[in-house]
């Protein structure tokens, strides 16, 4: 994850190749949004990668600069994703087998010049034809990185949703995830959620809808 302060026009990502052969890749930047509750990526020139095509020698490093081309955000954090795709070696002979190319997705957040405080989250749980759905609304101006999520009912039963990273709720957006819970998970009254939000412990009431 990369954070860019309001007064920074550029930052960098260092890519390392620990292998014995050179690596080739393409670096692209996308605007990251969650207008419909799902992650969406849109090509952008607000933030550009230099160089966009990379060649990293064996046991070597490559610095990729991320350069901002527009004015700083006005009053809320802006999210981007940098996609780094491994490319085949130029002039390499075709192979008959399946070749797996790696892709890395790096979150980048550009901060405004004003104090945006912390994320303001509300948690919601609903059940439909496809099962349980956990929705997190972020009314704040800063993203929430959400991990280690568990739900606890009034009887003390704990339901682990995710032990690692669940995902992000971007500033001013909502994000939802399908979750696996027993049919009677909400029968004992209100649920509580415990999670790590931006690496800090958090606890809140879950609105069951």
Long-range contacts (C-beta under 8 A, 24 or more apart in sequence): 1-106, 1-107, 1-108, 1-109, 1-145, 2-66, 2-82, 2-106, 2-107, 2-108, 2-109, 3-108, 3-109, 3-111, 4-66, 4-68, 4-108, 4-109, 4-110, 4-111, 5-111, 6-72, 6-73, 6-110, 6-111, 6-112, 6-113, 7-72, 7-113, 8-68, 9-67, 9-68, 10-65, 10-66, 10-67, 10-68, 11-65, 11-66, 11-108, 12-63, 12-64, 12-65, 12-66, 13-63, 13-64, 13-66, 13-82, 13-106, 14-61, 14-62, 14-63, 14-64, 15-54, 15-56, 15-61, 15-62, 15-63, 15-64, 15-84, 16-56, 16-60, 16-61, 17-56, 17-57, 17-58, 17-59, 17-60, 17-61, 17-62, 18-59, 19-58, 19-59, 20-58, 20-59, 21-58, 21-89, 22-55, 22-56, 22-57, 22-58, 22-89, 23-54, 23-55, 23-56, 23-86, 24-53, 24-54, 24-55, 24-56, 24-86, 24-87, 24-88, 24-89, 24-90, 25-53, 25-54, 25-56, 25-84, 25-85, 25-86, 25-87, 26-52, 26-53, 26-54, 26-84, 26-85, 26-87, 27-51, 27-52, 27-53, 27-54, 27-64, 27-82, 27-83, 27-84, 28-52, 28-82, 28-83, 28-85, 29-66, 29-80, 29-81, 29-82, 29-83, 29-108, 30-80, 30-81, 30-82, 30-83, 31-78, 31-79, 31-80, 32-79, 32-80, 32-81, 32-107, 32-170, 33-79, 33-170, 33-173, 34-169, 34-170, 34-173, 34-174, 34-175, 35-173, 37-135, 37-174, 37-175, 37-176, 38-175, 38-176, 39-167, 39-175, 41-81, 41-83, 44-80, 45-69, 46-70, 46-78, 46-80, 47-80, 47-108, 47-110, 49-82, 53-87, 66-108, 68-110, 72-110, 72-112, 72-113, 73-110, 73-111, 73-112, 74-112, 75-112, 75-114, 75-116, 75-141, 76-112, 76-116, 76-141, 76-142, 76-171, 76-172, 77-109, 77-110, 77-111, 77-112, 77-116, 77-141, 77-142, 77-143, 77-170, 77-171, 78-109, 78-110, 79-107, 79-108, 79-109, 79-143, 79-168, 79-170, 79-171, 80-107, 80-108, 80-109, 80-110, 81-105, 81-106, 81-107, 81-108, 82-106, 82-108, 107-168, 109-143, 112-141, 116-140, 116-141, 116-142, 116-171, 117-141, 117-142, 118-142, 118-198, 119-143, 119-144, 119-169, 119-171, 119-197, 119-198, 121-169, 121-197, 121-202, 121-204, 122-204, 122-207, 123-193, 123-204, 123-205, 123-206, 123-207, 124-206, 124-207, 124-208, 124-209, 125-151, 125-179, 125-186, 125-191, 125-206, 125-207, 125-208, 125-209, 126-208, 126-209, 130-178, 131-178, 131-179, 131-180, 131-181, 132-178, 132-179, 132-180, 132-181, 132-185, 133-176, 133-177, 133-178, 133-179, 134-161, 134-176, 134-177, 134-178, 134-179, 135-174, 135-175, 135-176, 136-169, 136-174, 136-175, 136-176, 137-169, 137-174, 138-169, 138-170, 138-171, 138-172, 138-173, 138-174, 138-175, 139-172, 140-171, 140-172, 141-171, 141-172, 142-171, 143-168, 143-169, 143-170, 143-171, 143-198, 144-168, 144-169, 144-197, 144-198, 145-197, 145-198, 145-199, 146-195, 146-196, 146-197, 147-195, 147-196, 147-199, 148-194, 148-195, 148-196, 149-193, 149-194, 149-195, 150-193, 150-194, 150-195, 151-181, 151-185, 151-191, 151-192, 151-193, 151-206, 152-191, 152-192, 152-193, 152-194, 153-185, 153-186, 153-188, 153-189, 153-191, 154-188, 154-189, 154-190, 155-188, 157-188, 159-185, 166-195
